[in-house]
Amino acid sequence: MESILEIREGCVTPAQLLKSLPFTRFLERYKREYLEDLVHRDERYRNEWEHRSAFVKSIRARDFLALLHAGKIAEGDALDRARELASFFDGGFHHFRTRSYSRLVRLQNEVITQEDVTSAVVKGRVTEKARDLSELLLETRRALLDGVGLEEGTRRTPGLNAFPNVTAGEVSGHYFNLPPDYMALSHVPLTIAADIQTGVDYTTPSNKRAKPFYELGHNPFRSETFNAEEWVAVPLTVGAWLIVAYIHKSRGCIEMEPGLLNLFPFANVDEISAGRKPDGIFLFGDPNAADEDLGYWWDAENEVLVGLVPNRDELKYFGYCKKPVLTLHNVLAIRAGDIPLHCGCTRYKMRFDEAGAPYIAEMRVKSDDMGRIRLERGDDAQQRPIFYGTETGAFACLDGFSERAKMQMQGREVGYNRTTGSNARQIVPVSADTEVRAGHQLDVLLYANNFRLKSPSEMTVDVDMSVMDAVAHFRLGERVAAGSTQTFRGARESSYWANPFPLLQDPQGQILHPELHAIFQDSEDRFIKVFDKLSAKGEMLLGVAHSQLMAGAAADNSDADIAAAGFTDRESVEMQGPEHLARDLIVLIKRVALEKRARLGDDAKSLSVTVAIVGDSRTGKSETAEKMEGVLDLTLV
């Protein structure tokens, strides 16, 4: 296992840093990587790199401590070696910043044991420790370079930092109420607060999904081979459920940690201290797992859902981290009688001017990719679909975003595979915990069609259909693929209800998960009856939204079709199509706001219109939201 740099010691001076065990471990790792790189240098320069190799092998941590205390060194061989050491340290400093993976960890058990220590206090401590470490590394670097005369002239400080990838506040895993069969997991400390370094792009061995995450016939977790020292644990609140993600510390796996931290809300510390049992357990990168362990299993005896991804290069992609966590959420939701929706959902805060005309005052993202609806009774005893989200972040594919949108992500993003061409992704926060966890009545439910062309004069939103006609679109779940999965770019495919993780039946109608499918069918029947009642009363609209996002890539759209729809070329469709939909959605939302105000009473000063657009990857959910923000010049919060 290629280990990461985990720092648990507290150092406050350069001397303490250079004496510390983490520095020695990092130095040895950096030397090893440096020497491995030298071996592959041009054979014509063997003499040079062999001498360089001898120098690197001779370096010890105490050499830097001696250099720190040496003061000014006179000219000659001593100064030459001192400068070589300082330059080597500087190279290691930049390697730490750009290529290594580091975690600064502080145990915070008092957040559980002491009432006056809150999660907010721990979060403040975590951020302060990350800043202190960065400043200490900068101070040490400057001192060593200055001592050998390499820090003269202009000092280049702005923009230079050495924050660890993740700074974590942890509590003992023994505080967690795990079932007896999973007690091996209790030896992994739980992360309850974190400060992550943003603006980083990680390169992972894979950049697309090719294998399904389906139900298993056995429990993939094996306590006898589980080594707690090799894992980190992040408890997440995903919808109504507590799901704990265990991530292997090896490179290629641990890079998923900052992505998860930027995507899902942390679990509530009070729930952990109160002894809440986890609803789901997810292990990513298990080195002892077999290929057939990829998937999830319902442990009926312990009433916990267990998911696992083995340690394989083809599975080391953030999609294999995000999607399984959401699959656990969706299985739990279906079992609870809710319907998971693979969708983007936004709550539009509507206000009215003096003439009674509606306008969109705010856009509140409730879901970028996945949520759920559950039936709840109002004061009038009528059941209504209430929407709840899952993620506070978005796993955004950069292909379809404008340069303006990409600039707005800067400073908040965790990136993956920017240099690999297609399917470069960034995880960026788009919502608040409170908005995602709060339930709001769903007013409009649309299926996202990403391939059918619409002329500039046509409406891209069709809600003039019956509930059952609309449901037929959800069941068929047609889209044109972007090539980020096993389906090649431009090909049309179908996924039942836009693949609510897990896919419940294949395009031929074969049932894939009989027990879940039966529960889902019962729930669908209940929801359709409610949809019918609300639609008849004018309280809810169902239909199809045409984003045209992949219409330019669709294999069965000819160049003549593209031109007839008003596009100059195929490439322009991806940007202009979602904007067309965004403008039509604004018209629809204002119409719904007026109708809703009339039902509530014309004196309503403001109200919400909640719209969910269902669709699988690259159907235009996120891209349309971004275009709406641009059209309205609002900021997604």
C-alpha positions in Angstrom: 0.0 0.0 0.0 1.4 3.4 -1.0 0.8 5.1 2.3 -0.3 8.7 2.9 1.2 11.2 5.3 -0.9 11.3 8.4 0.1 14.0 11.0 -1.1 13.6 14.6 1.8 15.4 16.3 1.5 19.1 17.2 4.6 21.2 16.3 4.9 24.9 16.9 8.5 25.7 15.9 10.7 24.7 12.8 13.0 22.7 15.1 10.1 20.6 16.4 8.8 20.1 12.9 12.2 18.8 11.7 12.5 16.5 14.7 9.0 15.0 14.3 8.2 11.5 13.1 5.9 12.7 10.3 8.7 14.8 8.8 11.0 11.7 8.9 8.4 9.6 7.3 7.7 12.1 4.6 11.4 12.6 3.9 11.9 8.9 3.4 8.9 8.7 1.1 10.0 11.7 -0.9 13.6 10.3 -1.2 12.2 7.0 -2.4 10.0 8.6 -5.1 12.9 10.9 -6.1 15.2 8.0 -6.5 12.7 6.0 -8.5 12.3 8.9 -10.9 16.1 9.1 -11.3 16.3 5.5 -12.4 14.2 6.4 -15.5 16.4 9.3 -16.6 18.2 9.3 -19.9 21.0 6.8 -19.9 23.3 9.3 -21.6 23.4 11.2 -18.3 24.0 8.2 -16.0 27.0 9.8 -14.4 25.0 12.9 -13.3 22.1 11.0 -11.9 24.2 8.4 -10.2 26.0 11.1 -8.3 22.7 12.8 -7.5 21.3 9.5 -6.3 24.3 9.1 -3.9 23.6 12.5 -2.5 19.9 11.9 -2.0 20.6 8.5 -0.3 22.9 10.3 2.2 20.3 12.8 3.4 18.9 12.4 6.9 16.3 14.4 8.8 19.0 15.6 11.3 20.8 17.3 8.4 18.0 19.8 8.1 18.0 20.3 11.8 21.7 21.0 11.8 21.2 23.4 8.8 18.5 25.2 10.7 20.9 25.9 13.7 24.0 26.5 11.6 23.4 30.2 11.0 25.3 31.8 8.1 27.7 29.4 6.4 30.9 30.5 4.9 31.8 30.1 1.2 33.1 26.7 0.1 32.1 23.1 0.1 30.1 23.4 3.2 27.9 26.1 1.7 27.5 24.1 -1.6 26.2 21.1 0.4 24.0 23.3 2.5 22.4 24.8 -0.6 21.9 21.4 -2.1 20.1 20.4 1.1 18.0 23.5 1.2 17.0 23.1 -2.5 16.1 19.4 -1.8 13.9 20.5 1.1 12.3 23.1 -1.2 11.5 20.4 -3.7 10.0 18.3 -1.0 7.9 21.3 0.2 6.4 21.7 -3.3 5.9 17.9 -3.6 4.0 18.0 -0.3 1.8 20.9 -1.7 1.1 19.3 -5.1 1.6 15.6 -5.3 1.4 14.0 -1.8 -1.7 13.4 0.2 -1.7 14.6 3.8 -4.1 14.4 6.7 -3.7 16.5 9.9 -5.7 14.8 12.6 -6.7 15.9 16.1 -8.7 13.7 18.5 -11.7 15.6 19.8 -13.4 13.2 22.2 -14.4 16.1 24.4 -17.1 17.0 21.9 -18.9 13.8 23.1 -17.9 14.0 26.8 -18.1 17.8 27.5 -21.3 19.8 27.0 -19.5 23.1 26.4 -17.5 21.7 23.5 -19.7 21.8 20.4 -19.1 20.7 16.8 -18.8 24.4 15.9 -15.9 24.7 18.4 -14.2 21.7 16.9 -14.7 23.0 13.4 -12.9 26.2 14.5 -10.0 24.3 16.0 -9.6 22.2 12.9 -9.3 25.2 10.6 -6.9 26.9 13.0 -4.7 23.8 13.1 -4.6 23.6 9.3 -3.6 27.2 9.1 -0.9 26.8 11.8 0.7 23.9 10.0 0.8 25.7 6.7 2.4 28.7 8.3 4.9 26.5 10.1 5.9 24.8 6.9 6.4 28.2 5.2 8.4 29.5 8.1 10.7 26.4 8.1 11.2 26.7 4.4 12.1 30.3 4.6 14.5 29.8 7.5 16.4 27.0 5.6 16.6 29.0 2.3 17.6 32.2 4.1 20.4 30.4 6.0 22.1 29.5 2.7 21.4 32.8 0.9 18.6 31.5 -1.3 15.9 33.7 0.1 17.4 37.0 -0.9 15.7 39.5 -3.2 11.9 39.4 -3.7 10.0 37.1 -1.4 7.2 35.4 -3.3 4.5 34.7 -0.7 1.0 35.5 -2.0 -0.8 32.4 -3.2 1.7 30.0 -1.6 0.4 27.7 1.1 1.0 24.3 2.4 -2.4 23.2 3.8 -2.9 19.5 4.3 -5.4 17.9 1.9 -7.7 17.2 4.9 -7.5 18.4 8.5 -9.8 16.3 10.6 -11.3 16.4 14.0 -12.0 12.9 15.1 -13.7 11.0 18.0 -13.1 7.5 19.0 -15.1 5.0 16.9 -16.1 3.3 20.1 -18.6 6.1 20.8 -20.5 4.8 17.7 -23.4 2.3 18.2 -22.3 -0.4 15.8 -24.0 -3.8 15.8 -21.8 -6.6 17.3 -21.0 -8.1 14.0 -19.3 -4.9 12.9 -17.3 -4.1 16.0 -14.1 -4.2 14.0 -15.2 -0.9 12.5 -15.3 0.7 16.0 -11.5 0.8 16.0 -11.5 3.4 13.2 -11.8 7.0 14.6 -14.8 8.9 13.3 -14.3 12.2 11.5 -16.8 14.7 12.9 -15.3 18.0 11.5 -13.0 18.7 8.6 -11.2 21.5 6.7 -10.4 20.4 3.1 -8.0 22.0 0.7 -10.0 23.2 -2.3 -8.7 24.1 -5.8 -7.0 20.7 -5.9 -7.4 18.4 -8.9 -6.9 14.7 -8.2 -6.0 12.2 -11.0 -7.6 8.8 -10.3 -6.8 5.5 -12.2 -10.2 5.5 -13.8 -12.5 8.3 -14.9 -15.8 6.5 -15.8 -18.0 3.8 -14.4 -18.3 0.5 -16.2 -19.6 -2.0 -13.6 -23.0 -1.9 -11.8 -23.4 -1.6 -8.1 -26.1 -4.2 -7.5 -27.6 -6.3 -4.7 -25.4 -9.2 -3.5 -26.4 -12.6 -2.1 -23.8 -12.3 0.7 -22.4 -9.8 3.2 -19.2 -8.4 1.6 -17.8 -7.2 4.9 -15.3 -9.6 6.5 -14.3 -8.5 10.0 -11.5 -11.0 10.2 -9.5 -9.3 7.5 -10.3 -5.7 8.4 -7.3 -3.7 9.6 -8.7 -0.6 11.3 -5.4 1.3 11.0 -5.7 1.4 7.2 -9.1 3.2 7.1 -10.7 6.6 7.7 -14.3 6.9 8.6 -16.7 9.7 7.6 -20.3 9.6 9.0 -22.7 11.3 6.6 -26.3 12.3 6.7 -27.8 11.3 3.4 -31.4 12.2 3.3 -33.1 10.7 6.4 -30.3 8.1 7.0 -27.0 7.9 8.7 -24.4 6.3 6.4 -20.8 5.8 7.5 -18.2 5.8 4.7 -15.0 3.9 5.4 -12.2 4.9 2.9 -9.0 3.0 2.5 -5.9 5.1 3.1 -4.0 3.9 0.0 -3.4 6.3 -2.9 -6.1 6.0 -5.5 -8.7 5.5 -2.7 -8.0 8.2 -0.1 -8.4 10.9 -2.8 -12.2 10.2 -2.5 -12.3 11.6 1.0 -12.2 15.4 0.1 -14.8 14.7 -2.6 -17.2 13.1 -0.1 -16.6 15.9 2.4 -17.5 18.4 -0.3 -20.6 16.5 -1.4 -22.6 15.3 1.5 -23.6 16.8 4.9 -21.8 15.6 8.0 -23.8 13.5 10.4 -25.0 15.2 13.5 -22.6 14.7 16.4 -25.5 14.7 18.9 -26.9 11.7 17.1 -23.6 9.8 17.4 -23.3 10.6 21.1 -26.9 9.6 21.7 -26.1 6.2 20.4 -27.9 6.2 17.0 -27.1 3.0 15.0 -26.0 3.6 11.4 -28.5 2.8 8.7 -25.8 2.1 6.2 -22.1 1.1 6.1 -20.0 1.7 3.0 -16.4 0.6 2.4 -14.4 2.0 -0.5 -11.2 0.3 -1.6 -11.2 -2.9 0.5 -7.9 -4.6 -0.5 -9.2 -8.0 0.8 -12.4 -8.0 -1.2 -13.1 -10.1 -4.2 -14.6 -8.9 -7.5 -17.9 -10.5 -6.6 -18.0 -8.3 -3.5 -18.8 -5.2 -5.5 -22.4 -4.2 -4.4 -24.6 -4.0 -1.4 -26.3 -6.4 1.0 -29.2 -6.0 3.4 -28.3 -7.4 6.8 -31.8 -8.2 8.0 -30.6 -9.5 11.4 -28.8 -6.2 12.2 -31.0 -4.0 10.1 -28.2 -2.3 8.4 -27.3 -1.9 4.7 -23.7 -2.8 3.7 -22.0 -1.6 0.5 -18.5 -2.3 -0.7 -16.2 -1.4 -3.5 -13.0 -3.6 -3.8 -9.6 -2.1 -4.3 -9.3 -2.3 -8.1 -7.8 0.4 -10.4 -10.8 0.3 -12.7 -13.0 1.1 -9.7 -10.9 4.0 -8.4 -13.2 6.8 -9.7 -15.3 9.1 -7.6 -18.4 7.9 -9.3 -17.8 4.6 -7.6 -17.9 6.4 -4.3 -20.8 8.8 -4.8 -23.1 6.4 -6.6 -22.9 3.6 -4.1 -23.6 6.0 -1.2 -26.6 7.2 -3.1 -27.6 3.7 -3.9 -27.7 2.9 -0.1 -29.8 6.0 0.4 -32.2 4.9 -2.4 -32.6 1.3 -1.2 -33.4 2.6 2.3 -35.8 5.1 0.8 -37.6 2.5 -1.2 -37.8 0.2 1.8 -39.4 3.1 3.7 -42.1 3.5 1.0 -40.6 6.7 -0.5 -39.6 7.2 -4.1 -36.0 8.2 -4.9 -35.7 10.6 -7.8 -32.5 10.8 -9.9 -33.1 14.5 -10.4 -32.1 18.1 -10.0 -34.6 20.0 -7.8 -34.7 23.7 -7.1 -37.0 25.7 -4.9 -37.8 29.0 -6.4 -38.7 31.8 -3.9 -41.3 33.8 -5.7 -42.4 37.4 -4.8 -44.9 39.7 -6.4 -44.6 43.3 -7.4 -47.3 45.9 -6.7 -49.2 45.0 -9.9 -49.2 41.3 -8.8 -46.6 40.2 -11.4 -44.4 37.3 -10.1 -40.7 37.4 -10.1 -38.0 34.9 -9.0 -36.3 36.4 -6.0 -34.1 33.4 -5.1 -33.1 29.9 -6.3 -32.5 27.3 -3.6 -31.0 24.0 -4.7 -32.6 21.1 -3.0 -30.9 18.4 -5.1 -28.3 18.5 -7.8 -28.5 14.8 -8.6 -30.6 12.8 -6.2 -33.5 13.3 -3.8 -36.7 11.6 -2.7 -40.4 12.2 -2.4 -42.6 10.9 0.4 -46.3 11.4 0.9 -47.2 13.5 3.9 -50.7 14.7 4.9 -51.5 18.4 5.2 -53.9 20.1 7.5 -56.7 19.4 5.0 -55.9 15.6 5.2 -54.7 15.6 1.6 -51.5 13.7 0.9 -48.9 15.5 -1.1 -45.4 14.6 -2.4 -42.8 16.3 -0.2 -39.3 16.6 -1.6 -36.1 16.0 0.4 -32.5 16.3 -1.0 -29.4 14.3 -0.3 -26.2 16.3 -1.4 -25.1 19.8 -0.6 -22.6 19.6 -3.4 -22.7 18.8 -7.1 -20.5 16.3 -9.0 -20.4 18.5 -12.0 -19.2 17.4 -15.5 -17.3 20.4 -16.8 -18.0 19.6 -20.5 -21.4 21.4 -20.5 -20.6 24.4 -18.3 -19.7 27.9 -19.5 -16.4 29.5 -18.6 -18.3 31.9 -16.4 -19.7 29.0 -14.4 -16.3 27.4 -14.1 -14.8 30.6 -12.8 -17.6 30.8 -10.1 -16.6 27.3 -8.9 -13.0 28.4 -8.3 -12.0 28.4 -4.7 -14.7 25.9 -3.6 -14.0 23.0 -5.8 -12.4 19.6 -5.5 -11.6 18.3 -9.0 -11.0 15.0 -10.6 -9.2 14.2 -13.8 -9.1 17.6 -15.4 -6.4 16.6 -17.8 -8.0 13.4 -19.0 -10.2 15.0 -21.7 -13.8 14.1 -21.5 -15.7 13.6 -18.2 -13.5 15.9 -16.2 -15.4 16.6 -13.0 -15.5 19.0 -10.1 -17.4 18.7 -6.8 -18.6 22.1 -5.7 -21.0 23.1 -2.9 -24.4 24.3 -4.3 -26.7 24.2 -1.3 -26.9 24.4 2.5 -27.6 21.5 4.9 -30.8 23.1 6.1 -32.2 23.4 2.6 -31.4 19.8 1.6 -32.8 18.4 4.8 -36.0 20.4 4.8 -39.1 19.1 3.0 -41.0 21.1 0.5 -44.1 20.3 -1.5 -43.3 19.3 -5.1 -45.2 21.5 -7.6 -43.7 20.4 -10.9 -42.2 17.0 -11.8 -40.6 16.8 -15.3 -38.6 14.1 -17.1 -35.5 15.4 -18.8 -35.2 14.5 -22.5 -31.7 15.4 -23.7 -31.9 14.4 -27.4 -35.1 15.6 -29.0 -34.5 18.8 -31.0 -36.8 21.8 -30.6 -37.0 24.8 -32.9 -36.5 28.3 -31.4 -40.3 28.9 -31.6 -41.3 25.7 -29.8 -41.7 25.4 -26.1 -39.2 23.0 -24.5 -41.5 22.2 -21.6 -44.5 20.0 -22.3 -47.0 19.7 -19.4 -50.1 19.3 -21.5 -50.4 15.6 -20.9 -52.1 13.2 -18.6 -50.4 11.9 -15.5 -50.1 8.4 -17.0 -48.6 9.7 -20.2 -46.0 11.6 -18.1 -45.3 8.5 -16.0 -44.7 6.6 -19.2 -41.7 8.9 -19.9 -40.3 8.3 -16.4 -40.7 4.5 -16.8 -39.0 4.5 -20.2 -36.2 6.8 -19.0 -34.7 7.5 -22.5 -31.5 9.6 -22.9 -28.5 9.9 -25.2 -25.3 9.0 -23.4 -22.2 11.2 -23.1 -19.8 8.3 -22.9 -19.1 8.5 -19.2 -20.4 4.9 -18.6 -20.2 1.8 -20.8 -22.6 3.2 -23.4 -20.7 5.0 -26.1 -21.3 8.7 -26.7 -24.3 9.6 -28.9 -26.1 6.3 -28.4 -29.6 6.2 -27.0 -30.4 4.1 -24.0 -33.2 3.6 -21.5 -33.2 3.2 -17.7 -36.4 2.7 -15.7 -37.2 5.9 -13.8 -33.9 7.3 -15.0 -32.0 4.7 -13.0 -32.9 5.4 -9.3 -29.7 3.5 -8.1 -30.1 0.6 -8.3 -31.8 0.1 -11.7 -34.9 -1.9 -10.9 -35.6 -3.3 -14.4 -33.7 -3.4 -17.6 -34.8 -1.9 -21.0 -36.4 -5.2 -21.9 -38.6 -5.1 -18.8 -36.7 -7.8 -16.8 -37.0 -7.2 -13.1 -33.5 -6.9 -11.5 -34.3 -6.6 -7.8 -37.6 -8.4 -7.2 -38.1 -7.4 -3.5 -37.2 -3.8 -4.1 -39.1 -3.7 -7.3 -42.3 -4.9 -5.7 -42.1 -2.3 -2.9 -41.4 0.4 -5.5 -44.4 -0.7 -7.6 -46.7 -0.4 -4.6 -45.3 3.0 -3.8 -45.6 4.1 -7.4 -49.3 3.2 -7.4 -49.8 5.3 -4.2 -48.0 8.2 -5.7 -49.8 8.1 -9.0 -53.2 8.3 -7.3 -52.0 11.3 -5.4 -50.5 12.8 -8.6 -53.9 12.3 -10.3 -55.8 14.1 -7.5 -53.4 17.0 -7.3 -53.2 17.3 -11.1 -57.0 17.5 -11.3 -57.1 20.2 -8.7 -54.3 22.2 -10.5 -51.9 21.7 -7.7 -49.3 19.8 -9.6 -47.9 19.5 -13.1 -46.1 16.6 -14.7 -44.5 16.4 -18.1 -41.3 16.5 -20.1 -38.5 19.1 -20.3 -36.3 19.1 -23.4 -32.8 20.2 -22.5 -31.3 19.2 -26.0 -28.0 18.9 -24.1 -26.9 15.8 -26.1 -29.0 16.5 -29.2 -25.9 17.6 -31.1 -24.1 14.3 -30.2 -27.2 12.1 -30.8 -26.4 9.6 -33.6 -29.9 9.8 -35.1 -30.0 13.6 -35.4 -28.8 14.6 -38.9 -27.0 17.8 -39.7 -30.1 19.0 -41.5 -32.1 18.4 -38.2 -29.6 20.4 -36.3 -29.8 23.3 -38.8 -33.7 23.2 -38.8 -33.6 23.6 -35.0 -31.7 26.9 -35.3 -28.2 25.7 -34.4 -25.2 26.7 -36.4 -23.3 23.4 -35.6 -23.5 20.4 -33.4 -21.1 21.8 -30.8 -23.4 24.8 -30.1 -26.3 22.7 -29.2 -24.7 21.7 -25.8 -24.6 25.3 -24.7 -27.7 26.8 -26.3 -30.1 24.0 -25.7 -30.2 24.2 -21.9 -30.5 28.0 -22.1 -33.6 27.6 -24.3 -35.1 25.3 -21.6 -34.1 27.7 -18.8 -36.0 30.5 -20.4 -39.1 28.4 -20.9 -38.9 27.1 -17.3 -38.9 30.7 -16.1 -42.2 31.2 -17.9 -43.7 28.1 -16.5 -42.5 28.8 -12.9 -44.2 32.3 -13.0 -47.4 30.7 -14.3 -47.4 28.2 -11.5 -46.7 30.9 -9.0 -49.7 32.9 -10.1 -52.0 29.8 -9.9 -50.6 28.9 -6.5 -51.1 32.4 -5.2 -54.7 32.3 -6.4 -55.3 29.1 -4.4 -53.6 30.4 -1.3 -55.1 33.9 -1.5 -54.1 37.0 -3.5 -52.6 38.6 -0.4 -49.7 36.2 -0.3 -46.5 38.3 -0.5 -44.2 35.4 -1.3 -44.3 31.6 -1.9 -42.2 28.7 -3.1 -42.4 26.8 -6.4 -40.5 23.5 -6.2 -39.5 21.9 -9.5 -37.8 18.5 -9.9 -36.3 17.5 -13.3 -35.7 13.8 -13.4 -32.9 12.3 -15.6 -29.8 10.2 -15.6 -26.3 11.6 -16.1 -25.8 14.4 -18.7 -29.5 14.9 -19.3 -29.2 18.6 -18.5 -30.3 18.9 -14.9 -27.3 20.9 -13.6 -26.6 22.6 -16.9 -30.1 24.0 -17.1 -29.9 25.3 -13.5 -26.6 27.0 -14.4 -28.2 28.6 -17.5 -31.1 29.8 -15.4 -28.7 31.4 -12.9 -27.0 33.2 -15.8 -30.3 34.3 -17.4 -31.6 35.7 -14.1 -28.2 36.9 -12.8 -28.9 35.1 -9.5 -26.4 33.1 -7.5 -27.3 29.5 -6.7 -27.2 29.2 -2.9 
